[in-house]
Amino acid sequence: MLRIIKSVSLTYPQQTLLVILNSAFFIWMQESSRQVIKALGLSESHQDYLPDWITTLVGSGVENFRSFLEASSWAWLVATISLIFIWRFISRLFRLLLLGIIIGVALWLIWQNQEILRQLAF
C-alpha cells in the first residue's frame, strides 16, 4: 500500500502537495470551529448577533449554526479535492488542444507551401 502511495505521489507531485495542504487546512478549520463553539457556548441569545446573511444561509436555531460550522470544513475538503481533479483534467485537455493546434498549423503551412516543396523535391 505504501509503495502505491509513493508511486502516485511521485507521478502527481502537485496534486499530492495540494491534497496535503487541503487536508491540513481542513483539520485546522474543523478544530477551530469546534473551539469557537466551545468558547462561545452558543445559545439562542447569540442568534440576534449573527449577520443577516448567515441567518439566511443557515436558518434559525443554534443547532443549525453548529452543524453549518462543522459541515463547512467537510465542504471545503470535498470542493478543493474535486477542483484538483478538474484542474488535472483541464490541463490534460489544454495540452491536447495545444498539440492539435500545433499539428494543424504545421499541416496548414505544408498545404500553403506545396508548390515550393514540389520545386525542392525535383
NULUMTI-138266 format. One record per residue (C-alpha): residue number from 1; residue in one letter; x, y, z. Coordinates in nm, 3 decimals. Example, Ala and Ser with C-alpha at 12.3 -4.5 7.8 and 13.67 -1.06 7.14 Angstrom:
// NULUMTI-138266
<atom><dolum>1</dolum><mikol>a</mikol><east>1.230</east><north>-0.450</north><up>0.780</up></atom>
<atom><dolum>2</dolum><mikol>s</mikol><east>1.367</east><north>-0.106</north><up>0.714</up></atom>
// end
This chain:
// NULUMTI-138266
<atom><dolum>1</dolum><mikol>m</mikol><east>0.000</east><north>0.000</north><up>0.000</up></atom>
<atom><dolum>2</dolum><mikol>l</mikol><east>0.283</east><north>0.241</north><up>0.084</up></atom>
<atom><dolum>3</dolum><mikol>r</mikol><east>0.450</east><north>0.157</north><up>-0.246</up></atom>
<atom><dolum>4</dolum><mikol>i</mikol><east>0.132</east><north>0.256</north><up>-0.434</up></atom>
<atom><dolum>5</dolum><mikol>i</mikol><east>0.103</east><north>0.583</north><up>-0.239</up></atom>
<atom><dolum>6</dolum><mikol>k</mikol><east>0.469</east><north>0.661</north><up>-0.308</up></atom>
<atom><dolum>7</dolum><mikol>s</mikol><east>0.436</east><north>0.594</north><up>-0.681</up></atom>
<atom><dolum>8</dolum><mikol>v</mikol><east>0.120</east><north>0.805</north><up>-0.707</up></atom>
<atom><dolum>9</dolum><mikol>s</mikol><east>0.282</east><north>1.090</north><up>-0.514</up></atom>
<atom><dolum>10</dolum><mikol>l</mikol><east>0.589</east><north>1.079</north><up>-0.740</up></atom>
<atom><dolum>11</dolum><mikol>t</mikol><east>0.370</east><north>1.068</north><up>-1.051</up></atom>
<atom><dolum>12</dolum><mikol>y</mikol><east>0.148</east><north>1.359</north><up>-0.944</up></atom>
<atom><dolum>13</dolum><mikol>p</mikol><east>0.358</east><north>1.580</north><up>-0.712</up></atom>
<atom><dolum>14</dolum><mikol>q</mikol><east>0.142</east><north>1.893</north><up>-0.746</up></atom>
<atom><dolum>15</dolum><mikol>q</mikol><east>-0.178</east><north>1.712</north><up>-0.664</up></atom>
<atom><dolum>16</dolum><mikol>t</mikol><east>-0.013</east><north>1.534</north><up>-0.371</up></atom>
<atom><dolum>17</dolum><mikol>l</mikol><east>0.104</east><north>1.861</north><up>-0.220</up></atom>
<atom><dolum>18</dolum><mikol>l</mikol><east>-0.236</east><north>2.021</north><up>-0.274</up></atom>
<atom><dolum>19</dolum><mikol>v</mikol><east>-0.412</east><north>1.729</north><up>-0.105</up></atom>
<atom><dolum>20</dolum><mikol>i</mikol><east>-0.174</east><north>1.754</north><up>0.192</up></atom>
<atom><dolum>21</dolum><mikol>l</mikol><east>-0.227</east><north>2.131</north><up>0.214</up></atom>
<atom><dolum>22</dolum><mikol>n</mikol><east>-0.604</east><north>2.098</north><up>0.189</up></atom>
<atom><dolum>23</dolum><mikol>s</mikol><east>-0.612</east><north>1.821</north><up>0.446</up></atom>
<atom><dolum>24</dolum><mikol>a</mikol><east>-0.413</east><north>2.034</north><up>0.687</up></atom>
<atom><dolum>25</dolum><mikol>f</mikol><east>-0.644</east><north>2.329</north><up>0.623</up></atom>
<atom><dolum>26</dolum><mikol>f</mikol><east>-0.945</east><north>2.101</north><up>0.669</up></atom>
<atom><dolum>27</dolum><mikol>i</mikol><east>-0.819</east><north>1.980</north><up>1.007</up></atom>
<atom><dolum>28</dolum><mikol>w</mikol><east>-0.746</east><north>2.338</north><up>1.115</up></atom>
<atom><dolum>29</dolum><mikol>m</mikol><east>-1.094</east><north>2.456</north><up>1.010</up></atom>
<atom><dolum>30</dolum><mikol>q</mikol><east>-1.265</east><north>2.168</north><up>1.187</up></atom>
<atom><dolum>31</dolum><mikol>e</mikol><east>-1.074</east><north>2.215</north><up>1.512</up></atom>
<atom><dolum>32</dolum><mikol>s</mikol><east>-1.108</east><north>2.593</north><up>1.513</up></atom>
<atom><dolum>33</dolum><mikol>s</mikol><east>-1.484</east><north>2.571</north><up>1.457</up></atom>
<atom><dolum>34</dolum><mikol>r</mikol><east>-1.514</east><north>2.328</north><up>1.745</up></atom>
<atom><dolum>35</dolum><mikol>q</mikol><east>-1.311</east><north>2.560</north><up>1.968</up></atom>
<atom><dolum>36</dolum><mikol>v</mikol><east>-1.527</east><north>2.858</north><up>1.869</up></atom>
<atom><dolum>37</dolum><mikol>i</mikol><east>-1.842</east><north>2.667</north><up>1.955</up></atom>
<atom><dolum>38</dolum><mikol>k</mikol><east>-1.696</east><north>2.558</north><up>2.291</up></atom>
<atom><dolum>39</dolum><mikol>a</mikol><east>-1.560</east><north>2.902</north><up>2.376</up></atom>
<atom><dolum>40</dolum><mikol>l</mikol><east>-1.879</east><north>3.087</north><up>2.290</up></atom>
<atom><dolum>41</dolum><mikol>g</mikol><east>-2.118</east><north>2.838</north><up>2.444</up></atom>
<atom><dolum>42</dolum><mikol>l</mikol><east>-2.371</east><north>2.933</north><up>2.180</up></atom>
<atom><dolum>43</dolum><mikol>s</mikol><east>-2.726</east><north>2.982</north><up>2.295</up></atom>
<atom><dolum>44</dolum><mikol>e</mikol><east>-3.043</east><north>3.126</north><up>2.147</up></atom>
<atom><dolum>45</dolum><mikol>s</mikol><east>-2.944</east><north>3.477</north><up>2.263</up></atom>
<atom><dolum>46</dolum><mikol>h</mikol><east>-2.646</east><north>3.473</north><up>2.026</up></atom>
<atom><dolum>47</dolum><mikol>q</mikol><east>-2.880</east><north>3.430</north><up>1.732</up></atom>
<atom><dolum>48</dolum><mikol>d</mikol><east>-2.961</east><north>3.803</north><up>1.746</up></atom>
<atom><dolum>49</dolum><mikol>y</mikol><east>-2.596</east><north>3.898</north><up>1.687</up></atom>
<atom><dolum>50</dolum><mikol>l</mikol><east>-2.536</east><north>3.687</north><up>1.379</up></atom>
<atom><dolum>51</dolum><mikol>p</mikol><east>-2.520</east><north>3.874</north><up>1.049</up></atom>
<atom><dolum>52</dolum><mikol>d</mikol><east>-2.828</east><north>3.853</north><up>0.829</up></atom>
<atom><dolum>53</dolum><mikol>w</mikol><east>-2.650</east><north>3.662</north><up>0.552</up></atom>
<atom><dolum>54</dolum><mikol>i</mikol><east>-2.550</east><north>3.384</north><up>0.794</up></atom>
<atom><dolum>55</dolum><mikol>t</mikol><east>-2.901</east><north>3.365</north><up>0.933</up></atom>
<atom><dolum>56</dolum><mikol>t</mikol><east>-3.037</east><north>3.344</north><up>0.578</up></atom>
<atom><dolum>57</dolum><mikol>l</mikol><east>-2.781</east><north>3.080</north><up>0.481</up></atom>
<atom><dolum>58</dolum><mikol>v</mikol><east>-2.811</east><north>2.868</north><up>0.794</up></atom>
<atom><dolum>59</dolum><mikol>g</mikol><east>-3.163</east><north>2.935</north><up>0.909</up></atom>
<atom><dolum>60</dolum><mikol>s</mikol><east>-3.276</east><north>2.999</north><up>1.261</up></atom>
<atom><dolum>61</dolum><mikol>g</mikol><east>-3.156</east><north>2.793</north><up>1.554</up></atom>
<atom><dolum>62</dolum><mikol>v</mikol><east>-2.827</east><north>2.730</north><up>1.724</up></atom>
<atom><dolum>63</dolum><mikol>e</mikol><east>-2.813</east><north>2.365</north><up>1.617</up></atom>
<atom><dolum>64</dolum><mikol>n</mikol><east>-2.835</east><north>2.469</north><up>1.252</up></atom>
<atom><dolum>65</dolum><mikol>f</mikol><east>-2.546</east><north>2.710</north><up>1.306</up></atom>
<atom><dolum>66</dolum><mikol>r</mikol><east>-2.336</east><north>2.443</north><up>1.481</up></atom>
<atom><dolum>67</dolum><mikol>s</mikol><east>-2.398</east><north>2.192</north><up>1.205</up></atom>
<atom><dolum>68</dolum><mikol>f</mikol><east>-2.309</east><north>2.460</north><up>0.947</up></atom>
<atom><dolum>69</dolum><mikol>l</mikol><east>-1.977</east><north>2.527</north><up>1.119</up></atom>
<atom><dolum>70</dolum><mikol>e</mikol><east>-1.896</east><north>2.158</north><up>1.138</up></atom>
<atom><dolum>71</dolum><mikol>a</mikol><east>-2.003</east><north>2.087</north><up>0.779</up></atom>
<atom><dolum>72</dolum><mikol>s</mikol><east>-1.820</east><north>2.383</north><up>0.625</up></atom>
<atom><dolum>73</dolum><mikol>s</mikol><east>-1.482</east><north>2.220</north><up>0.676</up></atom>
<atom><dolum>74</dolum><mikol>w</mikol><east>-1.601</east><north>1.899</north><up>0.507</up></atom>
<atom><dolum>75</dolum><mikol>a</mikol><east>-1.741</east><north>2.103</north><up>0.221</up></atom>
<atom><dolum>76</dolum><mikol>w</mikol><east>-1.406</east><north>2.280</north><up>0.183</up></atom>
<atom><dolum>77</dolum><mikol>l</mikol><east>-1.219</east><north>1.949</north><up>0.168</up></atom>
<atom><dolum>78</dolum><mikol>v</mikol><east>-1.452</east><north>1.790</north><up>-0.087</up></atom>
<atom><dolum>79</dolum><mikol>a</mikol><east>-1.467</east><north>2.103</north><up>-0.305</up></atom>
<atom><dolum>80</dolum><mikol>t</mikol><east>-1.091</east><north>2.154</north><up>-0.318</up></atom>
<atom><dolum>81</dolum><mikol>i</mikol><east>-1.012</east><north>1.791</north><up>-0.392</up></atom>
<atom><dolum>82</dolum><mikol>s</mikol><east>-1.275</east><north>1.797</north><up>-0.667</up></atom>
<atom><dolum>83</dolum><mikol>l</mikol><east>-1.118</east><north>2.112</north><up>-0.809</up></atom>
<atom><dolum>84</dolum><mikol>i</mikol><east>-0.776</east><north>1.944</north><up>-0.805</up></atom>
<atom><dolum>85</dolum><mikol>f</mikol><east>-0.903</east><north>1.661</north><up>-1.024</up></atom>
<atom><dolum>86</dolum><mikol>i</mikol><east>-1.093</east><north>1.901</north><up>-1.252</up></atom>
<atom><dolum>87</dolum><mikol>w</mikol><east>-0.776</east><north>2.112</north><up>-1.289</up></atom>
<atom><dolum>88</dolum><mikol>r</mikol><east>-0.578</east><north>1.800</north><up>-1.379</up></atom>
<atom><dolum>89</dolum><mikol>f</mikol><east>-0.834</east><north>1.707</north><up>-1.647</up></atom>
<atom><dolum>90</dolum><mikol>i</mikol><east>-0.841</east><north>2.061</north><up>-1.788</up></atom>
<atom><dolum>91</dolum><mikol>s</mikol><east>-0.463</east><north>2.078</north><up>-1.804</up></atom>
<atom><dolum>92</dolum><mikol>r</mikol><east>-0.456</east><north>1.749</north><up>-1.998</up></atom>
<atom><dolum>93</dolum><mikol>l</mikol><east>-0.729</east><north>1.878</north><up>-2.227</up></atom>
<atom><dolum>94</dolum><mikol>f</mikol><east>-0.539</east><north>2.204</north><up>-2.277</up></atom>
<atom><dolum>95</dolum><mikol>r</mikol><east>-0.219</east><north>2.017</north><up>-2.364</up></atom>
<atom><dolum>96</dolum><mikol>l</mikol><east>-0.410</east><north>1.802</north><up>-2.613</up></atom>
<atom><dolum>97</dolum><mikol>l</mikol><east>-0.574</east><north>2.111</north><up>-2.762</up></atom>
<atom><dolum>98</dolum><mikol>l</mikol><east>-0.237</east><north>2.288</north><up>-2.789</up></atom>
<atom><dolum>99</dolum><mikol>l</mikol><east>-0.084</east><north>1.983</north><up>-2.958</up></atom>
<atom><dolum>100</dolum><mikol>g</mikol><east>-0.378</east><north>1.975</north><up>-3.203</up></atom>
<atom><dolum>101</dolum><mikol>i</mikol><east>-0.330</east><north>2.343</north><up>-3.284</up></atom>
<atom><dolum>102</dolum><mikol>i</mikol><east>0.042</east><north>2.295</north><up>-3.347</up></atom>
<atom><dolum>103</dolum><mikol>i</mikol><east>-0.020</east><north>1.997</north><up>-3.574</up></atom>
<atom><dolum>104</dolum><mikol>g</mikol><east>-0.297</east><north>2.188</north><up>-3.752</up></atom>
<atom><dolum>105</dolum><mikol>v</mikol><east>-0.072</east><north>2.490</north><up>-3.813</up></atom>
<atom><dolum>106</dolum><mikol>a</mikol><east>0.204</east><north>2.263</north><up>-3.942</up></atom>
<atom><dolum>107</dolum><mikol>l</mikol><east>-0.035</east><north>2.089</north><up>-4.184</up></atom>
<atom><dolum>108</dolum><mikol>w</mikol><east>-0.174</east><north>2.425</north><up>-4.298</up></atom>
<atom><dolum>109</dolum><mikol>l</mikol><east>0.177</east><north>2.558</north><up>-4.365</up></atom>
<atom><dolum>110</dolum><mikol>i</mikol><east>0.262</east><north>2.246</north><up>-4.563</up></atom>
<atom><dolum>111</dolum><mikol>w</mikol><east>-0.059</east><north>2.280</north><up>-4.764</up></atom>
<atom><dolum>112</dolum><mikol>q</mikol><east>0.002</east><north>2.651</north><up>-4.830</up></atom>
<atom><dolum>113</dolum><mikol>n</mikol><east>0.358</east><north>2.590</north><up>-4.945</up></atom>
<atom><dolum>114</dolum><mikol>q</mikol><east>0.308</east><north>2.278</north><up>-5.156</up></atom>
<atom><dolum>115</dolum><mikol>e</mikol><east>0.441</east><north>2.450</north><up>-5.470</up></atom>
<atom><dolum>116</dolum><mikol>i</mikol><east>0.770</east><north>2.538</north><up>-5.300</up></atom>
<atom><dolum>117</dolum><mikol>l</mikol><east>0.802</east><north>2.184</north><up>-5.165</up></atom>
<atom><dolum>118</dolum><mikol>r</mikol><east>0.741</east><north>2.034</north><up>-5.513</up></atom>
<atom><dolum>119</dolum><mikol>q</mikol><east>1.020</east><north>2.252</north><up>-5.659</up></atom>
<atom><dolum>120</dolum><mikol>l</mikol><east>1.260</east><north>2.133</north><up>-5.391</up></atom>
<atom><dolum>121</dolum><mikol>a</mikol><east>1.176</east><north>1.765</north><up>-5.447</up></atom>
<atom><dolum>122</dolum><mikol>f</mikol><east>1.252</east><north>1.765</north><up>-5.827</up></atom>
// end
